[in-house]
């Protein structure tokens, strides 16, 4: 079994942004299923603001810079298949 990658010690690249937390979690799972670890940076911890709108709702997905191209391709293909 492979050792998990320590994303905190690597250069990260943003590959996706959305204001929908569910969509961000789905993209993260899609990437995980393809063997790409990612993190979601939501800007504010959950619970600080009961309703998130505009910039407060921003969800950014980051992956290792070396996997960014592959991750963007996977996300793009997913969006194309969803029409």
N, C-alpha and C positions, 0 to 999 in steps of 0.2 A: 504494500500500500504506500502511495506516495505521501511525502510530508507536505502539509499545507504551506502555501506560500505566505510569507510575512509581508503583507502589502504595506505595512507602515514603514518599511525600510527600503522601498523601491520608488522609482519615479512613476507617478500616476498620470493618466490622461483621461479627461472627460470624454465619454463616448456617447452619452445620451442625457437629455434633460426633459423633464416633464413637470407639470403641476399636479399630476395624478399619482398619489402614493401607490395605489394598486397597480397601475401600469409600470411604475418603477420596480416594484417587487416582482412582477411577471417577467420583465426584461432581465432582472438579476437572476431569476431562476432559469430562464432561457440560456443565459451565458454560463451558469453553473453546469447545466446539462451538457454544454459543449466543452466543459473542462476549463472554463475561464472564470477565475475568482474575481469578484468585484465588490465595491463598497458603495453605499448610497450616502451622500452628504445632503441632508435635508436643511441645513442652515440653522434650524432651531430645534432643540430637543422636543420630543412629543410631550404634549400637555402644557407647554408654556402659553400657547394661544389655542383656545378651544376651536376656533374656526380659522383655517388657513386659506388666504386668498392672495392673488398676485404673487409678489416676490416671496412672501412667507410660505407659499405652497411649493416652491421650487424644489425638485428632487433631481440631483445630479448623480449619474452613475459613472464611477471611475474604475479603470482597469490598469494593469501594468502597461507601460508605454510599449513594450515589446509585443503585447497582445491586442493593442488598440485597433489595428487594421482588421484583424480577424473578427473582433467583437463588433466593429461597425458593419462589416459585411453580414454577419449573422443577424444583427438588428434590422438592417435594410431588407434582407430577404424575408424576415418575419413580417415587416410592415407591408411588403409587396403581396405576400400571400393572404394577408388580412384585407387587402383592397382598400 
